[in-house]
Amino acid sequence: MRIVFAGTPEFAAEHLKALLDSPYEVVAVYTQPDRPAGRGQKLMPSPVKQLAVAHDIPVLQPPTLRNAEAQAELAALAPDLMVVVAYGLILPQVVLDIPRLGCINSHASLLPRWRGAAPIQRAVQAGDAESGVTVMRMEAGLDTGPMLLKVVTPISAEDTGGSLHDRLAELGPPAVLQAIAGLADGSLQGEVQDDALATYAHKLNKDEARIDWSRPAVELERLVRAFNPWPVCHSTLDGESVKVLAATLSTGNGAPGEILSASKDGLVVACGDQALSLTRLQLPGGKALNFSDLFNSRREKFAHGKVLGQ
């Protein structure tokens, strides 16, 4: 089985690790071009590229797969199967038709729920009871292909975008290996998705992480968890940015954003409905701290009646 792997972030790298430890032959890896990162904005290879280079696997980084040259390069690899995980490029039909067994994708949601770029965070944000990984045959549409198999995990009241990501990154790779075996022996048949049940998981952005205190506390609590560790919910206090990394539901009423109380247990802030107790914050120039530590050293900053988000 000659496999071409296409993926970019850490979630994809976990799948590549499993393939490299399997009996299958990974003949090449496709990943996004190196991007500037960090304070120096140096070009950084993706986690998938770093892993491939460490295992002496050829790496290809075309900016698009829509041109004939890139397609001929893929065809020359003579793949039996292409495994795609969070690659970041659209694969046109001509590319999907190149591998003998087609292309499969490991997607971090229980399709057709949450098609698109940010299924993990959107599931937490929406208050879904469960998530999982769906391995599907790829079509030209966005996450629309027939589903080969699913693995399910509950979403707890403590789950963040980060914790759910890590759990799904463990569940996905064995599911892909199971799907490959089923495709190879012809035992696995795809189930067509019900498009009427599909939801689009929009890409995350930093503007969306700015807290609107007029929203209900229950929505904001889920947003804080969903956007940890990125893009991290934030607000302002005394003209300075405040990042909110953890919060719990609380009681109380006041103007949206008004500080109702502060103690070692948390900073209680009024919302459009009920209140939120902020339990882990990061102030400018500092590291993320539990509010009990900030309360000891910066008590005056969090005086009753001050308003966040002004």
C-alpha positions in Angstrom: 0.0 0.0 0.0 1.7 3.2 -1.2 0.3 6.1 0.7 0.7 9.8 0.2 -0.1 11.9 3.3 -1.3 15.5 3.2 -1.6 17.5 6.4 -0.2 20.5 8.3 -0.8 21.1 12.0 0.0 19.0 15.1 -3.4 17.1 14.8 -2.3 15.9 11.4 1.2 15.0 12.6 -0.3 12.6 15.1 -1.9 10.8 12.2 1.3 10.7 10.3 3.1 9.2 13.3 0.6 6.3 13.2 1.1 5.7 9.5 4.9 5.7 9.9 4.6 3.0 12.6 2.2 0.9 10.4 3.0 -1.7 7.7 2.0 0.8 5.0 4.6 2.8 2.9 4.4 6.6 3.2 6.0 7.5 -0.2 5.6 11.3 0.2 4.1 14.0 2.4 2.3 17.2 1.3 2.0 20.1 3.6 1.5 23.9 3.6 4.4 26.1 2.6 6.5 27.3 5.6 5.0 30.3 7.3 6.5 33.2 9.3 6.1 32.7 13.1 7.2 34.1 16.4 8.7 37.5 17.2 11.4 37.2 14.5 8.8 36.1 11.9 11.2 33.4 10.7 9.8 30.9 8.3 8.7 27.8 10.2 8.0 24.3 8.9 4.7 22.8 9.8 4.6 20.0 12.5 3.9 17.5 9.6 7.0 18.7 7.7 9.2 18.4 10.7 8.1 14.8 11.3 8.5 13.9 7.7 12.0 15.3 7.4 13.0 13.5 10.6 12.0 10.2 8.9 13.5 11.0 5.5 10.2 11.2 3.8 10.0 13.4 0.7 8.1 16.6 1.4 6.2 18.6 -1.2 4.7 22.1 -0.5 2.9 23.4 -3.6 0.9 26.5 -3.0 -2.0 24.9 -4.9 -3.0 21.6 -6.4 -5.0 23.1 -9.2 -2.3 23.3 -11.8 -1.2 20.5 -14.1 2.4 20.5 -12.9 1.4 19.8 -9.3 -1.1 17.2 -10.4 1.5 15.4 -12.6 4.0 15.4 -9.7 1.4 13.6 -7.5 0.5 11.1 -10.2 4.1 10.2 -10.7 4.2 9.0 -7.1 1.6 6.2 -8.1 -0.2 6.3 -4.8 -2.7 3.6 -3.8 -4.3 6.0 -1.3 -4.1 9.6 -0.2 -4.7 10.3 3.5 -5.6 13.9 4.2 -5.8 15.5 7.7 -6.2 19.2 8.2 -4.2 19.9 5.1 -5.5 23.4 4.4 -5.8 23.2 0.6 -8.8 22.3 -1.5 -8.3 19.1 -3.5 -9.9 19.3 -7.0 -11.6 16.3 -8.5 -8.7 15.5 -10.8 -6.5 15.1 -7.7 -9.1 13.0 -5.8 -9.1 10.6 -8.8 -5.3 10.0 -8.9 -4.9 7.4 -6.1 -6.1 3.9 -6.9 -8.3 3.8 -3.8 -9.1 7.5 -3.8 -8.6 9.9 -0.9 -9.7 9.7 2.7 -9.9 12.4 5.3 -9.9 12.3 9.1 -12.1 15.1 10.3 -12.5 16.2 13.9 -16.2 16.1 14.3 -19.2 13.7 14.1 -20.2 14.6 10.5 -22.3 16.0 9.1 -22.1 18.1 12.3 -19.4 20.8 12.0 -18.0 20.7 8.5 -15.2 23.3 7.9 -12.2 24.8 9.6 -12.8 24.8 13.3 -15.0 21.9 14.3 -13.3 21.2 17.7 -13.8 24.7 19.1 -17.3 25.2 17.6 -18.5 22.0 19.3 -17.3 23.3 22.7 -18.7 26.7 22.0 -22.1 25.4 21.0 -22.4 23.2 24.2 -22.4 19.9 22.2 -22.6 16.8 24.4 -20.2 14.9 22.3 -17.6 15.1 19.5 -15.4 12.6 17.7 -13.6 11.8 14.5 -15.1 10.9 11.2 -13.1 9.1 8.6 -14.6 9.7 5.2 -14.0 9.3 1.5 -13.3 12.7 0.0 -15.4 14.5 -2.6 -14.9 17.8 -4.2 -17.3 19.4 -1.7 -16.2 20.6 1.8 -16.3 17.6 4.2 -19.2 16.2 2.3 -18.0 12.7 1.4 -19.4 9.3 2.5 -18.5 8.4 6.1 -16.5 5.2 6.5 -16.3 5.1 10.3 -16.7 7.3 13.4 -15.2 7.3 16.9 -17.1 9.2 19.7 -16.0 11.0 22.9 -18.2 13.0 25.3 -17.5 16.7 25.8 -17.3 17.4 29.6 -18.1 20.6 31.3 -14.4 21.2 31.9 -13.2 20.5 28.3 -11.4 23.3 26.5 -10.6 23.5 22.8 -7.2 22.3 23.7 -8.2 19.3 25.8 -10.7 18.1 23.2 -8.1 18.6 20.4 -5.7 16.4 22.2 -8.2 13.7 22.8 -9.4 13.6 19.2 -5.7 13.6 18.1 -5.4 10.3 20.0 -8.7 8.8 18.6 -8.2 9.8 15.0 -5.0 7.8 14.0 -6.2 4.3 15.0 -9.5 5.1 13.2 -7.6 5.9 10.0 -5.6 2.7 10.2 -8.8 0.7 10.7 -10.4 2.5 7.7 -7.4 1.8 5.5 -7.6 -1.9 6.3 -11.3 -1.9 5.5 -10.7 -0.2 2.2 -7.9 -2.6 1.3 -10.0 -5.7 1.8 -13.2 -4.2 0.5 -15.1 -4.7 3.8 -15.8 -1.0 4.4 -18.7 0.8 2.7 -19.4 4.6 3.0 -22.6 6.0 4.5 -23.9 9.1 2.7 -24.2 12.2 4.8 -27.5 14.0 5.4 -26.7 17.5 4.2 -29.8 18.9 6.1 -27.9 18.1 9.4 -24.7 19.9 8.4 -23.4 22.9 10.3 -20.5 25.1 9.1 -17.6 25.5 11.6 -16.2 29.0 10.7 -12.5 29.6 11.0 -11.5 31.3 14.3 -10.4 34.9 14.5 -9.1 37.1 17.3 -11.9 39.7 16.9 -14.4 37.0 17.7 -12.6 36.3 21.0 -13.3 39.8 22.3 -15.8 39.3 25.1 -19.2 40.9 24.7 -20.4 41.2 28.3 -24.0 41.8 27.2 -24.2 38.1 26.2 -25.5 35.5 28.7 -22.9 34.1 31.1 -23.6 30.5 30.0 -22.5 31.4 26.4 -19.4 33.3 27.5 -18.3 30.4 29.8 -18.4 28.0 26.8 -16.6 30.6 24.6 -13.7 30.9 27.1 -13.3 27.2 27.1 -13.6 26.8 23.4 -11.0 29.5 22.6 -8.4 28.2 25.0 -5.5 27.9 24.0 -6.2 30.0 20.9 -7.3 32.7 20.1 -8.0 33.2 23.9 -10.9 35.3 25.0 -10.0 38.9 26.0 -11.4 42.1 27.3 -10.1 45.4 28.7 -9.7 46.9 32.2 -8.4 50.4 32.9 -7.5 50.6 29.2 -5.3 47.5 29.3 -5.9 44.1 27.7 -6.9 41.2 29.9 -6.9 37.7 28.6 -9.4 35.3 30.2 -8.3 31.7 30.2 -10.8 30.1 32.6 -14.1 31.1 34.0 -17.1 29.5 35.8 -20.8 30.4 36.0 -21.7 32.7 38.9 -24.7 34.6 40.2 -25.4 38.4 40.4 -26.7 41.3 38.4 -25.2 44.5 37.2 -24.3 46.5 34.1 -22.6 44.2 31.5 -18.9 44.1 32.4 -19.3 45.5 35.9 -17.1 43.9 38.6 -19.5 42.6 41.2 -16.9 41.1 43.6 -13.3 39.9 43.8 -11.9 37.3 46.1 -9.4 34.4 45.9 -12.2 32.4 44.4 -12.5 34.6 41.3 -13.4 37.9 39.7 -17.2 38.0 39.4 -18.3 40.1 36.4 -21.9 40.8 35.4 -23.1 39.6 32.0 -26.3 40.1 30.0 -27.8 37.3 32.0 -26.2 36.2 35.3 -22.5 36.6 35.9 -19.1 35.0 35.2 -16.4 34.3 37.7 -13.0 34.7 36.0 -10.6 32.2 37.6 -7.5 32.5 35.4 -6.2 35.7 33.7 -3.2 37.1 31.9 -2.3 40.8 32.2 -0.1 42.7 29.8 3.6 41.7 30.1 2.8 38.9 32.6 2.1 35.2 32.4 -1.2 33.5 32.9 -2.1 33.2 36.6 -4.9 31.9 38.8 -7.0 34.8 40.0 -6.1 34.0 43.6 -2.5 35.0 42.8 -3.5 38.2 41.1 -5.9 39.1 43.9 -3.0 39.0 46.4 -0.8 41.3 44.4 -3.2 43.5 42.4 -6.3 43.8 44.6 -6.9 47.5 43.9 -7.1 46.9 40.1 -10.2 44.7 40.6 -12.2 47.1 42.7 -16.0 46.6 42.9 -17.9 48.8 40.3 -15.1 49.0 37.7 -16.2 47.9 34.3 -14.5 45.6 31.8 -14.7 46.1 28.1 -15.0 49.9 28.1 
